Structure formats: structure tokens, C-alpha cells
């Protein structure tokens, strides 16, 4: 059973059985040669796909921005997920 507590609405700590954590990753992807291809419907499709993946693997997307040539993600996940696993997913 996990509980999440707000600390001044800035950071969240999650309490589980015998552990406390707040693990966040900031991930940035760039398109090859920084070509501006993430426009129009492609940007929305990327957002929808990333939300679907987050639901499947039980991590939260705290912030997401899709620019024409790169994507920013701020993820909150459990300590069981390594950063390499997050990138692979």
C-alpha cells in the first residue's frame, strides 16, 4: 500500500513498505539532424503514445512538451525502473 504526500506542492514523496522515494527523470529526445518533423498531427500522436506507455508501465508523466525538433519529458517512477529501462520503454 503506497501513500503520496505533497510537500508544499513542490516535491512529492511516495511511501511504501520500508522505503520512501521521489525519483524523477528529465529526458530529452532530438530528431536526427534536428529536422522539424514533429508538427501538426505527429506531435499529438507522440503525446498520446507516450501517455499510453506511461499507463502500461505504471509511471507518471509530470510534464511533457513536444517541439518541432525535440521532446521533453519529466517522469516520476519507482526505484525498480532504471534510467536505461525507461529509455528502452
Beta strands, then each sheet from edge to edge (+ up, - down):
strand 1: 3-7
strand 2: 11-15
strand 3: 20-21
strand 4: 23-30
strand 5: 60-66
strand 6: 70-77
sheet 1: 1+ 2- 3+
sheet 2: 4+ 6- 5+
end
